[in-house]
Amino acid sequence: MKKHHRSLILAGIGLSATISVTGCGSAPQQDILPAGSTVIALGDSLTYGYGASPETAYPTVLADLSKWRVINAGVNGDTSADVLARVDEITKQNPDLVLLSVGGNDVLQRIAPDTTRANITETINQFKSADISVVLMAQPYFSTSALFGKASDNPIYEDVAEAEGIPLYSDGWSTVLSNDDLKSDRIHANAAGYRQFAEGLHGYLQEEGLAR
């Protein structure tokens, strides 16, 4: 992803920071967030909606599906360190939930995986300390072959989600970025891709008992 690509996360306060479920099949352990709840989509260009318009970015589509107030806090080019540096400004907005999607730029910039893992873990811990719940979203591991073929999730996301006891939405971005019809370039979705991601995420959040 380019320096001007950053994705989003949806942050939230009203939820307990002790969500302890990961994966798509886990049982709901949270109260449903009502319409009008503030959710922050925190991330890089995939959150921002690079390759499409702001109206078709996944946070906008998710807001329509969930009836939440979803704030797009995606910044093009953000790395995990950049997102970590923005935690305070996100926390001050008192969200009910944060949707975290970051790490692809770390891979493209050849940042050590241990550094990325540490940054994402610290981001989550700072939100948990502020009593804000987080849903982590896996991004693909952008190897040379993945740029031209089937993308797959970077394994660090499952490791972090399990260690921190938070929900993980897996395969969303990897599925979109494995389909040329859903991409605007090799590493970004188009409007149809962002919609598919938002619909899949909304379904997952319903399974987790967070969305109607």
BELHUWO-V252224 format. One record per pair of residues at least 6 apart in sequence whose C-alpha atoms are under 7 Angstrom apart, sorted by the first residue. I is the first residue (numbers start at 1). J is the second residue. D is the distance in Angstrom with one decimal. If there is no record, write none. Layout:
i: (I & I)
j: (J & J)
d: (D & D)
//
This chain:
i: (1 & 1 & 1 & 1 & 2 & 2 & 3 & 3 & 3 & 4 & 4 & 4 & 5 & 5 & 5 & 5 & 5 & 5 & 5 & 6 & 6 & 6 & 6 & 6 & 6 & 6 & 6 & 6 & 6 & 6 & 7 & 7 & 7 & 7 & 7 & 7 & 7 & 7 & 7 & 7 & 7 & 7 & 8 & 8 & 8 & 8 & 8 & 8 & 8 & 8 & 8 & 8 & 8 & 8 & 9 & 9 & 9 & 9 & 9 & 9 & 9 & 9 & 9 & 9 & 10 & 10 & 10 & 10 & 10 & 10 & 10 & 10 & 10 & 10 & 11 & 11 & 11 & 11 & 11 & 11 & 11 & 11 & 11 & 11 & 11 & 12 & 12 & 12 & 12 & 12 & 12 & 12 & 12 & 12 & 12 & 13 & 13 & 13 & 13 & 13 & 13 & 13 & 14 & 15 & 15 & 15 & 15 & 16 & 16 & 16 & 17 & 17 & 17 & 17 & 19 & 19 & 19 & 19 & 20 & 20 & 20 & 21 & 21 & 21 & 22 & 22 & 22 & 22 & 22 & 22 & 23 & 23 & 23 & 24 & 26 & 27 & 28 & 28 & 28 & 29 & 29 & 30 & 30 & 31 & 31 & 32 & 32 & 32 & 32 & 33 & 33 & 35 & 35 & 35 & 36 & 36 & 36 & 37 & 37 & 37 & 38 & 38 & 38 & 38 & 38 & 38 & 39 & 39 & 39 & 39 & 39 & 39 & 39 & 39 & 40 & 40 & 40 & 40 & 40 & 40 & 40 & 40 & 41 & 41 & 41 & 41 & 41 & 41 & 41 & 41 & 41 & 41 & 42 & 42 & 42 & 42 & 42 & 42 & 42 & 43 & 43 & 43 & 43 & 43 & 43 & 43 & 43 & 44 & 44 & 44 & 44 & 44 & 44 & 45 & 45 & 45 & 45 & 46 & 47 & 47 & 47 & 47 & 48 & 48 & 48 & 48 & 48 & 48 & 49 & 49 & 50 & 51 & 51 & 51 & 51 & 52 & 52 & 56 & 56 & 57 & 57 & 58 & 58 & 58 & 58 & 59 & 59 & 59 & 60 & 61 & 61 & 62 & 62 & 63 & 63 & 66 & 66 & 77 & 78 & 79 & 79 & 79 & 79 & 80 & 80 & 80 & 80 & 80 & 80 & 81 & 84 & 84 & 87 & 96 & 97 & 97 & 97 & 98 & 98 & 98 & 99 & 99 & 99 & 100 & 100 & 100 & 100 & 101 & 101 & 101 & 101 & 102 & 103 & 103 & 104 & 104 & 104 & 104 & 106 & 107 & 107 & 108 & 117 & 117 & 121 & 124 & 127 & 134 & 135 & 135 & 135 & 136 & 136 & 136 & 137 & 137 & 137 & 138 & 138 & 138 & 138 & 138 & 138 & 139 & 139 & 139 & 139 & 140 & 140 & 140 & 140 & 140 & 140 & 141 & 141 & 141 & 147 & 149 & 150 & 151 & 151 & 151 & 152 & 153 & 153 & 161 & 161 & 169 & 169 & 172 & 172 & 173 & 176 & 176 & 176 & 176 & 177 & 177 & 177 & 177 & 182 & 182 & 182 & 182 & 183 & 183 & 183 & 184 & 205 & 206)
j: (77 & 105 & 108 & 187 & 76 & 77 & 76 & 77 & 78 & 75 & 76 & 77 & 44 & 45 & 50 & 75 & 76 & 77 & 78 & 43 & 44 & 45 & 46 & 47 & 48 & 74 & 75 & 76 & 77 & 78 & 42 & 43 & 44 & 45 & 46 & 47 & 48 & 74 & 75 & 76 & 101 & 102 & 41 & 42 & 43 & 44 & 47 & 48 & 72 & 73 & 74 & 99 & 100 & 101 & 40 & 41 & 42 & 43 & 73 & 74 & 98 & 99 & 100 & 101 & 39 & 40 & 41 & 42 & 70 & 71 & 97 & 98 & 99 & 100 & 39 & 40 & 41 & 95 & 96 & 97 & 98 & 99 & 132 & 133 & 134 & 38 & 39 & 40 & 94 & 95 & 96 & 97 & 98 & 132 & 133 & 94 & 95 & 96 & 97 & 131 & 132 & 133 & 96 & 96 & 97 & 132 & 133 & 131 & 132 & 133 & 128 & 131 & 132 & 133 & 29 & 165 & 166 & 167 & 165 & 166 & 167 & 165 & 166 & 167 & 161 & 162 & 165 & 166 & 167 & 168 & 167 & 168 & 169 & 204 & 208 & 208 & 207 & 208 & 209 & 208 & 209 & 209 & 210 & 209 & 210 & 209 & 210 & 211 & 212 & 210 & 211 & 66 & 67 & 68 & 67 & 68 & 69 & 68 & 69 & 96 & 68 & 69 & 70 & 95 & 96 & 97 & 68 & 69 & 70 & 71 & 95 & 96 & 97 & 98 & 70 & 71 & 72 & 73 & 95 & 97 & 98 & 99 & 47 & 59 & 70 & 71 & 72 & 73 & 74 & 98 & 99 & 100 & 72 & 73 & 74 & 98 & 99 & 100 & 101 & 73 & 74 & 75 & 78 & 83 & 100 & 101 & 102 & 74 & 75 & 76 & 77 & 78 & 102 & 74 & 75 & 76 & 77 & 188 & 57 & 58 & 72 & 74 & 57 & 72 & 73 & 74 & 75 & 76 & 57 & 58 & 188 & 184 & 188 & 189 & 190 & 190 & 191 & 191 & 194 & 191 & 194 & 194 & 195 & 197 & 198 & 70 & 71 & 72 & 70 & 195 & 198 & 198 & 202 & 69 & 70 & 211 & 212 & 105 & 105 & 102 & 103 & 105 & 106 & 102 & 103 & 106 & 116 & 119 & 120 & 119 & 119 & 123 & 123 & 132 & 132 & 133 & 134 & 133 & 134 & 135 & 134 & 135 & 136 & 134 & 135 & 136 & 137 & 136 & 137 & 138 & 139 & 139 & 116 & 139 & 139 & 140 & 141 & 142 & 116 & 141 & 142 & 142 & 156 & 160 & 160 & 134 & 133 & 166 & 166 & 167 & 168 & 167 & 168 & 169 & 168 & 169 & 170 & 153 & 154 & 157 & 169 & 170 & 171 & 153 & 154 & 173 & 174 & 151 & 152 & 153 & 154 & 173 & 174 & 152 & 153 & 154 & 186 & 178 & 178 & 174 & 177 & 178 & 174 & 171 & 174 & 167 & 168 & 201 & 204 & 197 & 200 & 197 & 182 & 189 & 193 & 197 & 183 & 187 & 188 & 189 & 189 & 190 & 192 & 193 & 189 & 190 & 193 & 190 & 211 & 212)
d: (6.1 & 5.5 & 6.8 & 6.7 & 7.0 & 5.2 & 6.0 & 3.6 & 6.9 & 6.9 & 3.6 & 4.3 & 5.4 & 3.5 & 6.5 & 5.8 & 2.3 & 3.6 & 6.4 & 5.4 & 1.9 & 3.0 & 6.0 & 6.2 & 5.8 & 4.9 & 3.5 & 3.1 & 4.6 & 4.7 & 6.0 & 3.2 & 2.5 & 4.2 & 4.3 & 3.1 & 4.9 & 3.8 & 5.6 & 6.6 & 6.1 & 6.4 & 3.8 & 3.2 & 3.4 & 5.8 & 3.8 & 6.0 & 5.7 & 4.8 & 3.7 & 6.8 & 6.3 & 6.0 & 5.1 & 2.5 & 2.4 & 5.3 & 6.3 & 7.0 & 5.2 & 3.6 & 4.0 & 5.9 & 4.4 & 2.7 & 3.1 & 5.6 & 6.7 & 6.8 & 5.5 & 3.3 & 3.6 & 6.5 & 4.9 & 4.1 & 6.4 & 4.9 & 5.9 & 3.6 & 2.1 & 5.7 & 6.7 & 6.8 & 6.4 & 6.4 & 5.4 & 6.8 & 6.6 & 3.4 & 2.4 & 2.4 & 5.0 & 5.1 & 5.7 & 5.6 & 4.8 & 3.6 & 5.8 & 6.1 & 4.3 & 6.5 & 4.5 & 5.9 & 6.7 & 6.4 & 5.6 & 6.3 & 6.8 & 6.0 & 5.0 & 5.2 & 5.4 & 4.4 & 7.0 & 6.4 & 5.3 & 6.9 & 4.2 & 5.1 & 6.9 & 6.0 & 5.5 & 5.0 & 6.5 & 6.7 & 7.0 & 5.9 & 4.1 & 5.1 & 6.4 & 5.6 & 6.6 & 6.4 & 6.9 & 6.3 & 6.5 & 4.3 & 4.5 & 6.9 & 6.6 & 5.7 & 6.1 & 6.4 & 6.2 & 5.6 & 4.3 & 5.3 & 6.6 & 5.6 & 5.9 & 7.0 & 4.9 & 5.0 & 6.2 & 4.6 & 5.3 & 5.0 & 5.7 & 6.3 & 6.2 & 4.8 & 6.0 & 5.0 & 5.3 & 7.0 & 6.8 & 6.0 & 4.7 & 6.2 & 5.4 & 5.7 & 4.9 & 5.8 & 5.6 & 4.7 & 6.2 & 6.5 & 6.4 & 6.4 & 4.9 & 6.2 & 6.7 & 6.4 & 6.8 & 6.0 & 5.2 & 5.4 & 6.7 & 6.0 & 4.7 & 6.3 & 6.9 & 4.7 & 5.3 & 6.8 & 5.9 & 5.0 & 6.3 & 6.4 & 4.5 & 6.4 & 7.0 & 6.6 & 6.0 & 4.8 & 5.0 & 4.7 & 4.7 & 5.1 & 5.9 & 5.0 & 5.9 & 6.0 & 5.7 & 4.2 & 6.3 & 6.4 & 6.9 & 6.6 & 6.9 & 4.7 & 6.5 & 6.5 & 7.0 & 4.2 & 5.8 & 6.6 & 4.3 & 6.8 & 6.6 & 5.3 & 6.3 & 6.4 & 5.5 & 5.4 & 5.4 & 5.4 & 6.8 & 7.0 & 5.8 & 4.9 & 6.0 & 6.7 & 5.1 & 5.9 & 6.9 & 5.8 & 6.9 & 6.3 & 6.1 & 5.3 & 6.6 & 6.0 & 5.3 & 6.4 & 6.8 & 6.6 & 6.8 & 6.7 & 6.0 & 5.4 & 5.5 & 5.9 & 5.5 & 6.8 & 6.0 & 5.7 & 6.2 & 5.9 & 6.4 & 5.2 & 6.8 & 6.6 & 6.2 & 5.3 & 5.9 & 6.3 & 4.8 & 6.4 & 5.9 & 5.0 & 6.2 & 6.8 & 6.1 & 4.9 & 5.9 & 6.3 & 5.0 & 6.6 & 6.9 & 7.0 & 6.7 & 6.7 & 6.2 & 6.7 & 6.9 & 6.9 & 6.7 & 6.9 & 6.5 & 6.8 & 6.4 & 7.0 & 6.5 & 6.8 & 6.7 & 6.8 & 6.4 & 5.2 & 6.0 & 6.2 & 4.8 & 6.3 & 5.6 & 4.8 & 6.1 & 6.0 & 6.9 & 5.6 & 6.3 & 5.2 & 6.7 & 5.6 & 6.2 & 5.8 & 6.6 & 5.9 & 5.1 & 4.2 & 5.2 & 6.7 & 5.3 & 6.2 & 5.7 & 4.5 & 5.8 & 6.3 & 4.7 & 5.0 & 6.4 & 5.3 & 5.2 & 6.2 & 6.1 & 6.4 & 6.0 & 6.9 & 7.0 & 5.7 & 6.8 & 6.7 & 5.9 & 6.9 & 5.7 & 7.0 & 6.2 & 6.5 & 7.0 & 6.6 & 5.7 & 5.6 & 5.7 & 4.3 & 4.0 & 4.8 & 6.3 & 4.6 & 5.4 & 5.8)
//
